[in-house]
Amino acid sequence: MATDQALMAAVRAELTKLGPLVEKPMSGGLQFVWKGRMLCGVMGDDLMLRIDKKNYDAWIVEDGAHPMVMAGQSSKGWILVPKVAVAKKPALRKWLDRAIAFVEKLPEK
């Protein structure tokens, strides 16, 4: 599946406000690394976000979000949000802010 270029550009535009970012290719998409930690990414047509596990159950039911599954395993520390749910800037910002708030608390690598 091809990575959605428009979603990737929208995420990149929002994240430039954070300062230095590293973009790394990953299987099925692109990840954005901030402060040495993976923050989010784009996988196919989905926005992939790193979140605090304690918020997983509440957020997985919002905006068509669904678990991220890699090699048959899912983790409550990652969530996928479909492109249609983050097509408007306020919705994209809401989800990115959640990932940023979590990663901001982690020690810098």
Protein Blocks (a to p, Z undefined) as FASTA:
>chain_A
ZZdfklmmmmmmmmmmnopadddddehiacddeehiafbdcehjaccddddfklmmmmmm
gghiacddeehiacfkbccddfklmmpfklmmmmmmmmmmmmmmpccZZ
